[in-house]
């Protein structure tokens, strides 16, 4: 893990990249749309004395991607289901990844599909600014592979599927 640089897209309060920093990663950049989440991530980083190893960018990753350096490990935890243009998200994020690419998405089960479709309907009905998206997860995984990555690990909970890919040399 030493000298590995992390790119955490949709980082929230920074939990994942802070764990990797504690395990020896050298640097982490978190990107998030929520200023409040980033403020909390900065506080947590300072509490753990990691502020010299972390940086945070407020905004839409797809719009900010050209400003960012490549990373050894890219994380998208529960992000692809919150982004309408998942193709742009995957293509931009994989282009920033030298090594491992990890993302989670809702399991393709009847239960999760029903829950997400209900949330989408409620969000549309009440014209909420935030809404989830249900994508064809098999297609999204194929898109990651088409960018030069091979699946090396996967696991699941009742609700979420985790997939980790390695860039093919």
N, C-alpha and C positions, 0 to 999 in steps of 0.2 A: 504494500500500500504506500510505502515511502515514496515521496516526490510525485504522487499522483494528484492531478488537478481535477476538481469536481465542478461540473456545471449542473445546477439544480434548478430546473425549469418548473415554475409554479411551486416555489420552495416553501410557501407558507411561513411558519415560524422557524424553519431551518433545521428541524429535527434530524432528517436523514443526513444532510451533509455534516452536521456537527458530530454525529456518530462516526462518520468516516474520518473526520479530522481527528477524533479521539483515538481512532485505530491507526493513525499514522499518515493519512493523506496530508499533502503539503499546503493546499490552498483550495478554497471553495468560492464560487460565485453563485449567488442566488438571484433569481429573476422572478418577480411576482407582480400581478396587477394591483394588489392591495397594499396601500401605504401602511395601513395598520399592521398587517402581517409582517411587513419588512421592519417596521419599528420594533416589533416584538422580537424578531429574529436578531436584530442588532443588540437588543438588551440581553438576550440569551447568550449571544456570542461574547459580549463583554463580561457577563457573569462567569463564563467558562474560560475567560482570558484568551479568546480566540480572535479578537478583533483584528489582529495583525495578519490573520490567515483568511479572513472573510471579506467579501465585498458584495454589495447588493445593488440591484438595478430595478427601478420601478418602471413597469410598463409591460407591453405585449411583446413576448419573446420574438415572435415572427417579425415584428417591426424593428426590434432592437438587435437582431441576430448579426447583422453585418458589423456592428460595433464590438462584438465579443470575440475573444480568442478561442481557439480550440481547447478542448479538455480531454483528459484521459478517460473520464467516466462521466456520462450524462445520465441524469435521473429525471423522470417524469412520473411522479407518484400521483395518481388520481387526477391527471391533467388532461389526457386525451379525450376524456368524456366531458370536459368543460370547454372544449374548443371546437367551433363549428368547422373551420377549414383544417381538418386533421391532416390532410395531405401536405399542405404547406408547413404545418408544425413538424411533421415527421421529417420531411426533406430538409428543412433548415436545421433541425436539431441533430440529425444524423451527420450532416455536413460539418458540424462542430465537434464531432466525436472521433477521437483517435483510437480508442480501445473498446471499452464496455458501454453498452447502451441498455438502460433498464427502464421499463415502464410498467405501470399497472393499469388495468381496465376492468370494467365490470365483467363478471362471468357471463358467458352466453348461455344463460339458463332462462327458462320460462319465468321464474320468480324475478330475477334481476331485470329482464326485459320489461316485465309488467310494472315493476317499481319505477324504472326510468321513464317509461312511456307515460305513466301517471304524473310524475314530476314535470315532464315536458308539457303535458296538457295543462296542468295547473299554472305553470310559468307563463304559458301563452295566454291562458284565460285572464290572468291578473296582470299581464304585460310587465312581468318582472324583468329587471335589467339583466339579471343572471339567470341562466338556464342550463341544464345539462343537455348533452347530445348523445344519441345512440348511434354508433357507427357499426359498420360491418367489421367486427374485430378480426376475423380471419383475413380480410382484405388489408387491414392496417398492419397486421403481422407480416403479410406478404410484402407490403410496401417497405417495411424495415429491412427485410431480407434483400429486396431489390436494390437497396442503397449500399449493398456490400457487407451485410451482417449475417452471422449464423447464430441460430438459437443455441445457447449453451446451458440454460437453466430455466425451469418454470415451476411454479407452485401456485396454490390457490387456497383461498378461504371460502366460506360459504358465498361471500359477495364479490370478492376480487380475485383477479388472475394477475400474476406477476410473471413477466417475461424478461430474461436477460440475454442480450446478444453480444457477440464479440465481432469486431471488424475483421473481415477476412483479409489476410496479408496480400 
